[in-house]
Amino acid sequence: MTPSANPTNKTGQRNLQCSYYGDCLDYAVDHRWQSWDCSKCSNRLMQSSSDAVRSVQDSHVCYELPARISKEILHRFS
């Protein structure tokens, strides 16, 4: 996690457009958090460029998983 990111282990609001969102997501996954929020982060109001934010029209959204999680899932079900 970058020194600028500061996720909190609690349910709350997240800033999906923050450029540190991916770092916080990785941190939460590594620590097995059920949820996190951005309320104590100084970047909670940050807006990334619109090019970096993907939008999806399909109601069946597929998310990319980190490689280590994908391998664990494939191993369990193969």
C-alpha positions as protocol buffer text, in pm:
chain_id: "A"
residue {
  index: 1
  type: MET
  ca { x: 0 y: 0 z: 0 }
}
residue {
  index: 2
  type: THR
  ca { x: 126 y: 346 z: -81 }
}
residue {
  index: 3
  type: PRO
  ca { x: 203 y: 578 z: 212 }
}
residue {
  index: 4
  type: SER
  ca { x: -73 y: 816 z: 92 }
}
residue {
  index: 5
  type: ALA
  ca { x: -354 y: 560 z: 108 }
}
residue {
  index: 6
  type: ASN
  ca { x: -531 y: 511 z: 440 }
}
residue {
  index: 7
  type: PRO
  ca { x: -823 y: 263 z: 430 }
}
residue {
  index: 8
  type: THR
  ca { x: -1017 y: 196 z: 752 }
}
residue {
  index: 9
  type: ASN
  ca { x: -1145 y: -150 z: 843 }
}
residue {
  index: 10
  type: LYS
  ca { x: -1518 y: -71 z: 867 }
}
residue {
  index: 11
  type: THR
  ca { x: -1824 y: -54 z: 645 }
}
residue {
  index: 12
  type: GLY
  ca { x: -1873 y: 288 z: 491 }
}
residue {
  index: 13
  type: GLN
  ca { x: -1818 y: 507 z: 188 }
}
residue {
  index: 14
  type: ARG
  ca { x: -1543 y: 441 z: -67 }
}
residue {
  index: 15
  type: ASN
  ca { x: -1416 y: 672 z: -337 }
}
residue {
  index: 16
  type: LEU
  ca { x: -1415 y: 457 z: -651 }
}
residue {
  index: 17
  type: GLN
  ca { x: -1249 y: 734 z: -849 }
}
residue {
  index: 18
  type: CYS
  ca { x: -948 y: 771 z: -619 }
}
residue {
  index: 19
  type: SER
  ca { x: -623 y: 677 z: -790 }
}
residue {
  index: 20
  type: TYR
  ca { x: -528 y: 479 z: -476 }
}
residue {
  index: 21
  type: TYR
  ca { x: -847 y: 267 z: -482 }
}
residue {
  index: 22
  type: GLY
  ca { x: -666 y: -37 z: -622 }
}
residue {
  index: 23
  type: ASP
  ca { x: -396 y: -14 z: -354 }
}
residue {
  index: 24
  type: CYS
  ca { x: -662 y: 0 z: -81 }
}
residue {
  index: 25
  type: LEU
  ca { x: -848 y: -292 z: -235 }
}
residue {
  index: 26
  type: ASP
  ca { x: -529 y: -500 z: -240 }
}
residue {
  index: 27
  type: TYR
  ca { x: -458 y: -403 z: 122 }
}
residue {
  index: 28
  type: ALA
  ca { x: -811 y: -500 z: 231 }
}
residue {
  index: 29
  type: VAL
  ca { x: -785 y: -835 z: 51 }
}
residue {
  index: 30
  type: ASP
  ca { x: -441 y: -908 z: 200 }
}
residue {
  index: 31
  type: HIS
  ca { x: -579 y: -840 z: 549 }
}
residue {
  index: 32
  type: ARG
  ca { x: -904 y: -1031 z: 481 }
}
residue {
  index: 33
  type: TRP
  ca { x: -1124 y: -732 z: 561 }
}
residue {
  index: 34
  type: GLN
  ca { x: -1496 y: -775 z: 489 }
}
residue {
  index: 35
  type: SER
  ca { x: -1516 y: -406 z: 396 }
}
residue {
  index: 36
  type: TRP
  ca { x: -1332 y: -78 z: 425 }
}
residue {
  index: 37
  type: ASP
  ca { x: -1402 y: 291 z: 404 }
}
residue {
  index: 38
  type: CYS
  ca { x: -1220 y: 609 z: 308 }
}
residue {
  index: 39
  type: SER
  ca { x: -1343 y: 843 z: 586 }
}
residue {
  index: 40
  type: LYS
  ca { x: -1001 y: 885 z: 751 }
}
residue {
  index: 41
  type: CYS
  ca { x: -803 y: 912 z: 428 }
}
residue {
  index: 42
  type: SER
  ca { x: -676 y: 1251 z: 311 }
}
residue {
  index: 43
  type: ASN
  ca { x: -746 y: 1135 z: -48 }
}
residue {
  index: 44
  type: ARG
  ca { x: -1116 y: 1061 z: 10 }
}
residue {
  index: 45
  type: LEU
  ca { x: -1222 y: 1343 z: -225 }
}
residue {
  index: 46
  type: MET
  ca { x: -964 y: 1272 z: -496 }
}
residue {
  index: 47
  type: GLN
  ca { x: -1098 y: 1231 z: -849 }
}
residue {
  index: 48
  type: SER
  ca { x: -898 y: 1038 z: -1109 }
}
residue {
  index: 49
  type: SER
  ca { x: -925 y: 1118 z: -1477 }
}
residue {
  index: 50
  type: SER
  ca { x: -1237 y: 981 z: -1645 }
}
residue {
  index: 51
  type: ASP
  ca { x: -1014 y: 768 z: -1871 }
}
residue {
  index: 52
  type: ALA
  ca { x: -906 y: 561 z: -1572 }
}
residue {
  index: 53
  type: VAL
  ca { x: -1261 y: 478 z: -1462 }
}
residue {
  index: 54
  type: ARG
  ca { x: -1426 y: 196 z: -1652 }
}
residue {
  index: 55
  type: SER
  ca { x: -1797 y: 206 z: -1707 }
}
residue {
  index: 56
  type: VAL
  ca { x: -2000 y: -100 z: -1795 }
}
residue {
  index: 57
  type: GLN
  ca { x: -2342 y: -116 z: -1960 }
}
residue {
  index: 58
  type: ASP
  ca { x: -2392 y: -487 z: -1891 }
}
residue {
  index: 59
  type: SER
  ca { x: -2577 y: -583 z: -1573 }
}
residue {
  index: 60
  type: HIS
  ca { x: -2357 y: -894 z: -1539 }
}
residue {
  index: 61
  type: VAL
  ca { x: -2029 y: -730 z: -1454 }
}
residue {
  index: 62
  type: CYS
  ca { x: -1712 y: -939 z: -1441 }
}
residue {
  index: 63
  type: TYR
  ca { x: -1428 y: -823 z: -1220 }
}
residue {
  index: 64
  type: GLU
  ca { x: -1063 y: -906 z: -1263 }
}
residue {
  index: 65
  type: LEU
  ca { x: -915 y: -1093 z: -968 }
}
residue {
  index: 66
  type: PRO
  ca { x: -553 y: -1066 z: -855 }
}
residue {
  index: 67
  type: ALA
  ca { x: -354 y: -1355 z: -1003 }
}
residue {
  index: 68
  type: ARG
  ca { x: -292 y: -1525 z: -669 }
}
residue {
  index: 69
  type: ILE
  ca { x: -666 y: -1540 z: -593 }
}
residue {
  index: 70
  type: SER
  ca { x: -747 y: -1664 z: -942 }
}
residue {
  index: 71
  type: LYS
  ca { x: -494 y: -1946 z: -906 }
}
residue {
  index: 72
  type: GLU
  ca { x: -639 y: -2050 z: -568 }
}
residue {
  index: 73
  type: ILE
  ca { x: -991 y: -2062 z: -711 }
}
residue {
  index: 74
  type: LEU
  ca { x: -885 y: -2255 z: -1020 }
}
residue {
  index: 75
  type: HIS
  ca { x: -695 y: -2502 z: -804 }
}
residue {
  index: 76
  type: ARG
  ca { x: -997 y: -2563 z: -577 }
}
residue {
  index: 77
  type: PHE
  ca { x: -1239 y: -2629 z: -862 }
}
residue {
  index: 78
  type: SER
  ca { x: -1021 y: -2827 z: -1098 }
}
